[in-house]
Amino acid sequence: MGNKAKNSGWLYFQVVFAALVWGAAYPFTKRLVAEISPLSIIAFRALTGTLLLLLLSGARLEAKDFKPAILWKLAVMSVLGVSAQQYLQAYALVYTQASHAGWLIATTPIAVAGLMAALGERISPLKAAAFVLGFAGTMLVIFAKAGAGAFALPSTRGDLVFLVSCLAWAFYVLCAKKWLTFWPAAKVTTATMLVALVSVLPAWFAAGGPAEFAAVSRAGWISLAYLGILSSALAYLFWNNSVEGLGAVKTSYFIYLEPFSTLFSAYLLLGETAAAPVFAGGLLIMAGVYLVNRRDSGARVYKGASTNA
């Protein structure tokens, strides 16, 4: 009994750690895009994450795992879940506050439920309410500070681009739910990261990415280490462990911690403060996420596990 309780406590520590680390990743990314390009950030995260996951996750990758019938699926998932998603997020953070990103990423569960409904899943009254709350909250977050010029770019460009990255992630979740379900979660994550690395490196070298690191400041290297070691490796590993030990549904509730971690870290690192309408919009989004999860008896995984990269 004691060992079981101890193991359960370790699993809860891991899921909380992962959620808090992912939440704080946006302020670190925003600080970093002032020094290097989004492509360089993606390349570094993919390289560091792949190496550490290969060493720590226990995933055993073999040549047969990359046969054409599987490789094309991994390629699609690597674009949706790693390269395109992380590029869009880094680009968006050039134009928007990290605290906005923390709230908007919470719309992903609602987007997943919406896509499932579009594919034929029944829309319950609670899910319909979740969509309404999520949409209202998102509009508040995006347009709250713009005032009369709400639709003038670039005031809302970053938020809109970040929202596209959330949609890309929602498609990634659907792919992961339908493909490679015969693989352990850690193996899917590691293989997806590896394919993303292989696809990104040629473009990164062609763009002269390695030269960018010559001028990176000490704070920039700390940000890179955070994103590569903690966010792209340990957090993924810990979340995978939590899903397997606690279950996907219970683990998914810890997504509620992520926006608050973003707010706190954005204040400490960047001096950002969330305006009251933005905070209200974020709470509406979280209410929508709660309703989406409440009646969902399926293994819905929104972050990490077999569905993150």
N, C-alpha and C positions, 0 to 999 in steps of 0.2 A: 504493500500500500504506500509505504514511504517512497519507494523508488518511482511508483507511478505518479505520485503528487509532485515529486522533484522533476520528473520528465515533463509533466504538464506545465510546471512553472517555467521551465527552460523554453518550451514551445511558445508560451505567451510572451516571454521576453523577446524571442526572435521576431514574432509578428509585430510587436510594438516597435522594436528597433527598425524593422524594414519600413513601416509606415512613416515613422518620424524622419528617417534618412531620406526617403523619397520626397517628403514634403519640403525639406530644407534644400533639396537639390536645385530648385528654381532660383533662389537668391544666389547660390554659388554660380549657376550658369549665367545669370544676368551680369554678375561681376566679371565673368570670364569673357563674354562676347565683346567687351570693351577692349580686349587685348588680342584675341585670335578669332578666326572665322568659325562659323557653325560647323563647317566640314571638318576642320581640325579637331574640334571638340568631339564630334562623332567618332572620328578615326581613333583618337586616344581612348575614349570610353570603350569602343569595341575591342581594341587591342588589349587593354588592361582587363576588361571583363572576361574576354575569351580565355586568356591565360590563367586567370585566377579560378574561373569556373572549371576549367579542365583539371586543375590541380586539386580543387577542394570539393567539387560537387559529387565526385564519384561516377560521373557520366562516362560511359565507355563508348566512344565513337569508333566505328569501323568503316572501311571503304564501302561496304555494301549499304551502309546507312545513307549514302549519297548517290544511289542509283537514280536514273532520270525520273522514275515514277515518284520518288520522294523529294528529289532535289528541287524540282520546280515549285513544290509546295513550300519548302524551306525558303526558297528565294522570295516568294510572295510574302511570306510571314516576316522575313527579315526586312523587307521594304516597309511594310505596314507597322511593324512593331519596333524597329530599330532605326534604320537609316532615315526614312522619310519622316517618321514621327519625331525623332530627336532633332533632325535638322529644322523642321517646322517650329518646334518648341524653342530652340536656340534663336532662330530668326525672330520669332514673335517677341522674345524677351528683349530684343533691341528696342522695341517700340512700346512695350507695356510693362507694368509693374509686376514684380514677382508675386506679390500678394494676389493680384488678379489671376495669375496662372494657377495658384493653389486652389482657388475656388472653382475655376473653370474645369480643372482636371476631374473634379468630383462629378461632373456631368456624364462621365463615361459610362457608369452603370445604367443611367437613364437612356443613353444612346444605344447601348447594347440591347436593352429591353425593347426599344423602339424598332431596331433592326429585326429582332426576333418576331415582333408583331407584324412587321412588313412581310416576313417570310411565312406567315400563317399562324403564329401563336396567338391565342385568344387574349384580347385586351380586357383585363378586369377593371372594375371601377377604381380600384386603388392605383393601378398602373396608369390609367387615364389621368387621375389626379396628380400622379408623379410627373407625368409629361408636362402638365400645365404649370406646376410649381417649378420644375426644372427650367422651362422656357422663360417664365417670368423672372426667376432668379438670374438666369444668364443675361437677359436683357438689362437688368439692373446693374450687374457687374460691368458689362461692356460699355453702357452708355451713361452711367451715373455721373461721371466727371466731365462729360463732354458738353453738357448744357445745351445751348441753342445750336451748337455745331455738332450735334451728336453723330451725324453721319459723315463728318469731314475727316478724311485721311490726312495725316497718319494717326490722329487721335485714337481711333478705334482699330487701326490695322493690326496691331499686335494681338489684341483679344480675338479678333476674327480668325487670324491665322492659327492662333493657339487652339481655337475651337475646331478647326479643320484637323489638327493633330489628334484631338480627342476622338473625332470621327474615324480617323485612320486606325486608332487603337481599338475602337469598337469593332471594326471589320477584322482586325487581327484576332480579337477574342472569339469571334464567330468561326474563323478559320481553325483556330486551335481547338474549339469544341468539336469540330467535325473531322479534322485531320490528325493523324499521328497520335490517336488516342491509345494506341498500343504501346507507346513509349512512356517511360517515367517522366514526370514533370521536369526534373533537372536536365534530362537528356534533350528534351525539346528546347529548353531555354539555351543550353550550351550550343547545340547545333545551329539554332537560329542566329545566335550571336556570331558564331564562326562564319557562317555564310555572309552575314552583313559585313564583317571585317574584310573578307575576300573581295566583296563587291565594291566596297568604299575605298580601299587602298589605292587602286589605279587612279581614280579621280583625284584623290588627295595628293598623290605624288605629282600628277600632271598640273595641279593648281599651285604647286610649290609650297604645299602645306608644311613640310618639315622645317622650312626656313622660318616660319612664324614663331617657333618655340625659342628661337635665339633671344627674343626680346621679352619673353614672359617674365613678369615680376614674381617676387616671392609669394605674394598673395594669389597670383594666378596659378602657381604650381600647387599651392595648398588647395585651391579650387579644383584643379585637375585631379589631384590625389583623392579628394573627397568624391568626385563624380566617378572616377575610374575604380577605386578600391571599394568604397562604401556603397555607392549607389548602383554601380553596374556589376558588382560581384557579390559582396556580402549580403546586401539587401535582397537580391534575387535568390540567393542560396537560402537565406533564413525564411523568406516567404514560402518557397517551395517546401521546406521542412514543415512549416506550420500548416500548410494545406494538407499535406500527407498525414500529419499527426492530429490536427484539430478538426479537419474537414474543411471543404471549400466554402460552405455557407458561413460557418462561424468565423472563419478567417476573413472573409470579405467585409464583415462589419467594421474591421479596423481601418478601412479606408476613411472613416470619419476623422481619424487623427491627422490625416495628411494636410488638409487646409490650415489647421491651427498650427501645425509645425511650420508651414510656410509663412504664416503671418508673424510668428514669433521670430523666426530666423531672418525674415526680411527686415524686421525692425532692428535687430541686432547688427546685421551685416550691412544693410543699405540705408537704414534710417527711414524706411517706408512706414507709413501709417495708413490704415484702411479707412476710407471715408464711410460715414454711416450708411449711405445707400448701398455701397459695395458690400459691407458686412451684412446688411439685411438681405441682399441678393444671395450671398453665400449661404445664409441660413435657409433660404427658400430652396436652394439647390440640395442642401443636405437633407431637408425634409422630403424632397422628392426621392433622393437615394434611399432613405429609410423606407418609404412606401414601396419602392421597387423591390427591395430585399425582403420585406416583411412577409409577403405571401409566396415567395419563390422557394419551392421545395427542391429545385434542381441544383446541381453543382455549378453555381455561377461564380466565376473567378474573375475579378476585375484588375487585380494587380499581381504580378509575379506568377508563381506556380508554373503551370504548363502554358501560361498565356502571356508571359512578359519577356522582354528582351532588352 
